[in-house]
Amino acid sequence: MIQRFCFVKLLDDEVGTRGELAEMLRAQLISAGADVVVGLPADDSAARWDLSIVITAASIEAWNALAQLPAMTGVFDELAGRAAVVKAWTFSAVHVDDDV
């Protein structure tokens, strides 16, 4: 399983609407076919970032195919216009055996 983590620092004039933006992003990404969780800072340790986005895909190939869809690129292009910083990383999830 692949997880794509994105952390977003919004432009100052966008911060006041980050809750609505988070809901809109979630709806758009789900519509584009993503298995996604969009988050807002829950404590002071996360306050540097305005949004988190975690997209899960079955494989790196599935993530790469999803990331190339026009609906996905459109969402992230729009987000880039509202953001001062977007950091993103892709991780392969470690399988944990429940029997261990």
Protein Blocks (a to p, Z undefined) as FASTA:
>chain_A
ZZddddddddfklmmmmmmmmmmmmmmmmmnopacdddddfbfklmmpmbdcddddfbfk
lmmmmmmpmklmmmmmmmmmmpfbdcddddddddddfkZZ
